[in-house]
C-alpha cells in the first residue's frame, strides 16, 4: 500500500481544514472464491495464520479472498485498536455462519472466548429485533 499524495488546505474564510489523500493499492490479479471453490477449505488455515500475526479480516466472504498464482490471498486486512481477543472470534463466527466452513478451535481458552463471543452476538441480535 502506498500513499501517493496528501493535501491539506485551510479555507481562509472559515478556517476549516480539508484533507485529501489518494491511496494507491497493489493490484492482485486472480479469481474470487466464487469461481474457485476448491480453495474454500483453506480459509480456516489462512485466517489462523493471519491471527498468529495479529491481523484479522473481520469481513470474510468470497469477495475478500482471491486465488492468484495458485495461492489463496486475503483482501481487506484490518489492524485493530481494540484488544485482539475480541477480533478473531468474529472471523471464526463469520466463516462458520456465512460460508458454512467449520473452523477448528484449539484449546480451552480459544473455545471459551469463542463461546462468549457467540453469546454476545446472540444477545445483540435479540435486542435489535
N, C-alpha and C positions, 0 to 999 in steps of 0.2 A: 504494500500500500504506500502510495507516495502523495504527499501534499504538494500540489503543483503551484498554487498561488493563494495568497490570503490578502485581502484588502480590508482595511479598517478606515471608515470615513466618518467624521463628525459633521453633522448638519449644523452650519453656523447659526441658523435661525432658532433651532430648538435645542441644540446641544446634544442631540441623540446620536449615539454611536451605532453604525451599521457595519456588521462584519459579514463579509462574503468570502467563501472559501470554495475552491474546486478540489475535488479529490479524484485522483486517477487510480483505478484499481487494475490489477493484473487480470487479463482475460485468460480464463482456463477453458480451452476447447474440450468438448466432451458431450456426453449424453446424460440427461436426467435419469433418475432411477425409474421413472415411469416407463422408459423403454428398455432398461437394462435390469430387470427384476432379479436376475441371478446374483446380483451383488447385495441384495437386501439382507440376507442373513449375516453379512459382515458388519452391519450397523452397530450392534452392541459392542463389538471389539473396537471399532473405530472410536465410538464415544467414550469407552473406558480409557483408551489411550489419551484422548483429549482431557478427560477428567484428571488423569495422572499428572498432567502438566498445568493444572489449574485453569483450564479453559472449559467452556460449555457451549453448546449450540443453542439451547433454550427454545428453539422452534424447529424440532426435527420433523421434516416432511420430505416427500420425494423431490421437491424442487430445490432443496438445500443440500442435496448430495449429487455429485457429478462423477461419472466414470470417465476418466481421462488416462490415456496410456495404460489401460488395463488395471488401473488402481482407483479405489473409491476415495474421492476427495470431498471435504466438507466446506460448505459456503456459510457465510454469516456467523462467524465466530464472535463470541462476546467475552469481554473481560468484565468481571462483576465487582462492584464496590461492596456489596453485602457479603457476608461470610459464605464461602463456597459450599458449606454443609447444606445450605438452603437452595443451592442452584442445581447440583447434579441430579437430585431426585426428580426434578421437573423433566429433565431429558429422558430419564428412565420411564417415567409415567407416560409421557407423550409417545415415546416409541411403542410402548405396550398398547396404549389405547388407540392411537391414531393409525399406527402402521401394523398392529397385530403381531408384533415380534416379541417373543419372550426375552426378557433381559435377566440374565443370571446375576444374583446378588451374592457376594462373598462375605461371610462373617456375620456375627451377631449385630455389630454396630451398623453396618450397611442396611440390614433388614429392618432394624429398629427405626432408623432415620427415614427409610422408605415408607414404613407403615405410618409414622407420624405425619409425613407429608401427604399421604393418601387421605388420612382423616381430615387434615386441614383443608384439602381441596374439596372434599365432600361437604364439609361444614360451609365453606364459602359458596359452593354451588347451591346448597339448601337455602341459604339466606338471600340468594339472588332471585329466587322464584317470586 
